[in-house]
Amino acid sequence: QGVIFTDLDTAVRERPELLRDYFMTRGVTPALGKFEAQHGALWGGGVFLYVPSGVSVELPFRAGIWQASAHAAIFPHTLIIAEPGSSVKYIEAYGSETQPDAALSNHAIELFVKQDARLTFVTLQDYGRHTYSLGAQHALLDRDAELQWIIGTLGSKLTKTHHELFLEGPGASSRERAIALDAN
């Protein structure tokens, strides 16, 4: 049906025409702040999901990002484009085990929900108590687009997220639910 679900590095290499107008140009941009600039300079890994116009995908897509070592930093990036009239569900989980030395995750999420498209996006974070989790999460919704966003933050030593939603077209709507637990 033309759906593309791949790692972001492959998408940048093989499908640059799809990413050109979206990847760090309108959602999460390096100009937003020092953490976004750091992410823009060092991003690596992540996920790209593209759903063509009119395509409805029933089963959810799933991806996981695991930080395996301390004294390390990861900079994953998620980019989802739901073209007009499409419908998709996506679940993403971040995690690590607690280790004795500090680690950093500086992630970015960019969601583009076009006219009459529907996106359900679930993000769960359960980092070990040694991880500093920084992130920028932006969604841009066109006319009559719908976004259901569920966020669960369960771990980390510290979590700081720049979360923004832009209802750019008439009739655009979003429902967000979040839970954050401090385990320290």
C-alpha positions as CSV (number, residue, x, y, z in Angstrom):
1,Q,0.0,0.0,0.0
2,G,3.0,2.3,-0.1
3,V,3.6,2.5,3.6
4,I,7.3,3.0,4.6
5,F,8.5,1.9,8.0
6,T,12.2,1.9,8.4
7,D,15.1,3.3,10.5
8,L,15.6,7.0,9.9
9,D,19.2,6.6,8.6
10,T,17.9,4.4,5.7
11,A,15.1,6.9,5.0
12,V,17.5,9.8,4.8
13,R,19.7,7.8,2.4
14,E,17.1,6.2,0.2
15,R,14.0,8.5,0.3
16,P,15.3,12.0,0.8
17,E,12.5,13.5,-1.3
18,L,10.0,12.4,1.4
19,L,12.0,13.9,4.2
20,R,13.2,17.1,2.6
21,D,10.3,19.3,3.8
22,Y,9.9,17.7,7.2
23,F,13.1,16.5,8.9
24,M,14.1,19.2,11.4
25,T,12.6,21.9,9.2
26,R,9.2,22.8,10.7
27,G,8.7,20.7,13.8
28,V,11.8,20.2,15.9
29,T,14.4,22.6,14.6
30,P,17.9,23.4,15.9
31,A,16.9,27.0,16.4
32,L,14.4,26.0,19.2
33,G,17.1,25.8,21.9
34,K,20.4,24.4,23.0
35,F,19.2,20.8,23.5
36,E,17.4,20.8,20.1
37,A,20.6,22.2,18.5
38,Q,22.6,19.5,20.1
39,H,20.2,16.9,18.8
40,G,20.3,18.4,15.3
41,A,24.1,18.2,15.3
42,L,24.4,14.7,16.7
43,W,21.2,12.8,15.9
44,G,21.6,9.1,15.0
45,G,19.1,6.3,14.7
46,G,15.5,6.5,15.1
47,V,12.4,5.7,13.1
48,F,10.6,6.9,9.9
49,L,7.0,6.1,9.2
50,Y,5.2,7.3,6.1
51,V,1.6,6.5,5.4
52,P,0.3,7.5,1.9
53,S,-2.9,9.3,1.2
54,G,-6.1,7.3,1.9
55,V,-4.3,4.3,3.4
56,S,-5.6,2.9,6.6
57,V,-3.4,0.6,8.6
58,E,-5.3,-1.4,11.3
59,L,-2.4,-3.1,13.2
60,P,-0.1,-0.7,15.2
61,F,3.5,-0.2,14.2
62,R,6.0,-0.7,17.1
63,A,9.6,0.4,17.7
64,G,11.9,0.3,20.7
65,I,15.0,2.3,21.5
66,W,17.3,0.7,24.1
67,Q,20.3,2.4,25.7
68,A,22.7,-0.4,26.5
69,S,25.6,1.4,28.2
70,A,26.4,4.1,30.7
71,H,28.8,6.9,29.9
72,A,27.1,7.2,26.5
73,A,24.7,9.4,24.8
74,I,22.0,8.6,22.2
75,F,20.1,11.0,19.9
76,P,17.2,9.1,18.3
77,H,14.7,10.8,16.1
78,T,11.2,9.8,15.2
79,L,9.5,11.2,12.1
80,I,6.0,10.3,11.1
81,I,4.1,11.6,8.1
82,A,0.4,10.7,7.8
83,E,-0.7,11.9,4.4
84,P,-4.3,13.2,3.8
85,G,-7.1,10.7,4.6
86,S,-4.7,8.1,6.1
87,S,-5.0,6.4,9.5
88,V,-2.3,4.7,11.6
89,K,-1.3,3.7,15.1
90,Y,2.3,3.8,16.4
91,I,3.8,2.6,19.7
92,E,7.3,3.6,20.7
93,A,9.2,2.6,23.9
94,Y,12.5,3.9,25.3
95,G,14.4,2.1,28.0
96,S,17.5,1.0,29.7
97,E,18.6,-0.8,32.9
98,T,19.9,1.2,35.8
99,Q,23.7,1.4,35.8
100,P,26.2,3.1,38.1
101,D,27.4,5.8,35.7
102,A,25.3,8.6,34.0
103,A,24.0,8.4,30.5
104,L,22.1,10.8,28.2
105,S,19.2,10.4,25.8
106,N,18.3,13.5,23.7
107,H,15.4,12.5,21.5
108,A,13.2,14.3,19.0
109,I,9.7,13.4,17.8
110,E,8.1,15.1,14.8
111,L,4.6,14.2,13.8
112,F,2.9,15.6,10.6
113,V,-0.8,14.7,10.4
114,K,-2.2,15.9,7.1
115,Q,-5.8,16.8,6.2
116,D,-8.4,14.3,7.4
117,A,-5.6,12.0,8.6
118,R,-5.8,10.1,12.0
119,L,-2.8,9.2,14.1
120,T,-2.7,7.4,17.4
121,F,0.8,7.8,18.9
122,V,2.0,6.1,22.1
123,T,5.4,6.8,23.6
124,L,6.6,5.1,26.8
125,Q,9.8,5.9,28.6
126,D,11.3,3.6,31.2
127,Y,15.0,4.6,31.4
128,G,17.2,3.4,34.3
129,R,17.8,5.8,37.2
130,H,21.1,6.9,35.8
131,T,19.8,8.4,32.5
132,Y,19.1,12.0,31.9
133,S,16.3,12.1,29.3
134,L,15.9,15.3,27.2
135,G,13.5,15.5,24.4
136,A,11.6,17.7,21.9
137,Q,8.2,16.5,20.7
138,H,6.3,18.4,18.1
139,A,3.1,17.6,16.2
140,L,1.6,19.7,13.4
141,L,-2.0,19.0,12.4
142,D,-3.6,20.1,9.1
143,R,-7.3,20.7,8.5
144,D,-9.7,18.1,10.2
145,A,-6.7,16.0,11.3
146,E,-6.9,14.0,14.5
147,L,-4.2,13.0,16.9
148,Q,-4.5,10.8,20.0
149,W,-1.2,11.1,21.9
150,I,-0.5,8.9,25.0
151,I,2.7,9.5,27.0
152,G,4.0,7.4,29.8
153,T,7.2,8.5,31.6
154,L,8.2,6.0,34.2
155,G,12.0,6.2,34.6
156,S,15.2,8.3,34.4
157,K,17.2,10.3,36.8
158,L,15.8,13.5,35.2
159,T,13.3,14.0,32.3
160,K,12.9,17.3,30.5
161,T,10.7,17.4,27.4
162,H,9.8,20.4,25.1
163,H,6.3,19.3,24.0
164,E,4.3,21.3,21.5
165,L,1.2,20.8,19.4
166,F,0.2,23.0,16.5
167,L,-3.4,22.9,15.2
168,E,-2.6,24.5,11.9
169,G,-5.9,23.9,10.1
170,P,-9.6,24.4,10.9
171,G,-11.2,21.4,12.5
172,A,-7.8,19.9,13.6
173,S,-8.1,18.2,17.0
174,S,-5.9,16.4,19.5
175,R,-6.4,14.5,22.7
176,E,-3.3,14.0,24.9
177,R,-3.0,11.9,28.0
178,A,0.2,11.7,30.0
179,I,1.4,10.1,33.1
180,A,4.7,10.7,34.8
181,L,6.0,8.9,37.8
182,D,9.1,9.9,39.9
183,A,10.8,6.7,41.0
184,N,13.8,8.5,42.6
